[in-house]
Amino acid sequence: MTQKKTPSVLFVCSKNGGKSQLAAGLMRDLAGDAIAVYSAGTKPAKDLNPQAVESLTELGVDVTGEYPKPVTDEVLDTVDAVIVLGTEAKLEPVEGKRFEVWETDEPSERGIEGMERMRLVRDDINARVQKLHAELTGD
């Protein structure tokens, strides 16, 4: 019996403090050990966005210990799929890898700010993460 390789995904945004951390936290919570999850930023910030952390906590998702990390060739070589969240982060597609840009909801363009904005962003990303999870696991 051959063992199936665990699918892996890298979520990328510019600062790795908000959207990519939301996606990674949501995927880890949903997938458990079924998918290896990484997150990184093209221009990593110093800290996670506190509203992003709070919005995950509201769903029972704990990202304690996470911090902004840079995109590295090592991680790019490791993963099966690269998902860029939003249009701010610029990353060239990697040959042979699934590569997607998710143009996520941006409520601030509609005048929605603060936690209300973050919840809308989180919920948009969560719906996409659930779809990606089903595609990667075949569920």
Disulfide bonds with the S-S distance in Angstrom:
none
